[in-house]
Amino acid sequence: MRIRRAFAVAVVIVSLAGASLLAQQNNPQQDRREQERRSQQEQRDIQALVQLVDAVAAAKQPAPTDIAVMWTGNHFVKGVGDATFIPFTLTVDGSKLAAPGVALYVRAVAKTAAAQPAPPASNNNNRDRNQQQAAPMYPWDDIQFLDVPTGGKVSRAMMLKPGEYDLFVAIKEKTPQQQQRNQPPAKSGLLRQNLTVPDFNGSELSISTPIVADSVEPLTTPLSAEELRANPYTFGGTLRVVPAADATLKTADDFQLLFWIYGVQHNNGVPDVQIEYNFHQKAADGEKFFNKTQPQVINQSTLPPGFSITAGHQVLGFLGVPLKSFPAGEYRAEIKITDKLSGKTLTHNATFTVQA
C-alpha cells in the first residue's frame, strides 16, 4: 500500500526569519538605543549574567543550578550570506521561579578563537586611565527579557558561521522594580552546550535538519521583530512551523516533514529533483520496511511560476501523510534525494515515534 501525499511538494522561500535576527544583532546604533531604554534593574541583570558567564567560562566558579535549564533540541537551516540559521528550544524549570519573568543570555564562543591581544603599553598615564578596554566580541551575544511559559518551553534562534562552538545559556530571575528588605538572592542557572554548525554554502548536495512538525501553517499577517524572536520557526515571514516535541506524534495526527535542499544544479534557475520516502519500523529483532510514498518531483512542472535558484529562492521538500495506518512504535523515515541534472544522490534519515 502506498501512502497518499497530503501537501504541496515545494514552495518559494526567498529569505529566512534569521535575516531580521542578523540585522538586529549587527546594528550597533539600535543596540545602543535599546541599551539606553533598559531600566536600572535590567542593566544590573545584564551585568550579572555577563559576569556569571565570564566566571564560568574562565573556570572561576561552577555553573549555578538554582534553575534547571535543558537543551531540548535545535535545527540547522541555511541563513543569510554564509551564516547558518539555528532555531533552538530550551526547557526551563519554572517551578523554581518566584515569578515568570527572567533574563536570558546566550553567548557563542568559537572553539578556534584566538586569545584577544592585550592593549599596547603607553607612557601616557592620563590616557591610560581614561581609556576603556574594548569589550570582547563574540560570534553570537544576545540577551532578552521574557516570561517563562507554562511547560517551560522557550524557543529562540541565533545565526552562526559554520564551525565548532561552545554555547553558554544563562538565565536568572528578573530583578523586581520594588525590592523587598532582606530579599533572597536571585536564582540563576547556566547550561553549557557544544554546537557543530554545518556549512550549506558549498556546491555539494545537502539538506537542512529535517523538521518533524506538529503543525505547518501559512501566515496571512507578518510577525513583528519581537514576535519573530519568540517564534523562530517562522520562515520567510509566511510559514510557521511547530516542531513536534521529541518527534512524538499520535495515530490521529499527520506526519509532517519539511527540509530545505541545497547545492542542486539548475537550468536557468529551475532545478530537477526527485525525493523518495521509505518508512522503516523498529522492532525487537532490528528494523523492517513498513511503507513508502510515491516519489515527489520538484521541477518546472511542479514549481510556482517565477521560481529561480539564481534569484535566491530555496527548494523546500515537504511531506504530509496520515498516521492512522501506522501502529504505535518507533520509525525511521529514509529520505533519498536525487538531483537529476547532476546525477548526485543524498540519503538522510528522520526518526519519529507514533503513540496510540
Secondary structure as UniProt FT lines:
FT   STRAND          2..3
FT   HELIX           18..25
FT   HELIX           28..37
FT   HELIX           40..57
FT   TURN            58..59
FT   STRAND          69..74
FT   STRAND          77..78
FT   TURN            81..82
FT   STRAND          84..92
FT   HELIX           94..96
FT   STRAND          101..110
FT   TURN            111..112
FT   HELIX           125..130
FT   STRAND          140..147
FT   TURN            150..151
FT   STRAND          153..160
FT   STRAND          163..173
FT   TURN            181..182
FT   STRAND          188..197
FT   STRAND          206..207
FT   STRAND          211..218
FT   HELIX           225..230
FT   TURN            232..233
FT   STRAND          234..235
FT   TURN            236..238
FT   STRAND          239..243
FT   HELIX           245..247
FT   STRAND          248..250
FT   TURN            251..252
FT   STRAND          254..262
FT   TURN            268..269
FT   STRAND          273..283
FT   TURN            284..285
FT   STRAND          286..293
FT   STRAND          296..298
FT   TURN            300..302
FT   TURN            305..306
FT   HELIX           309..311
FT   STRAND          314..322
FT   TURN            324..325
FT   STRAND          329..339
FT   TURN            340..343
FT   STRAND          344..355
//
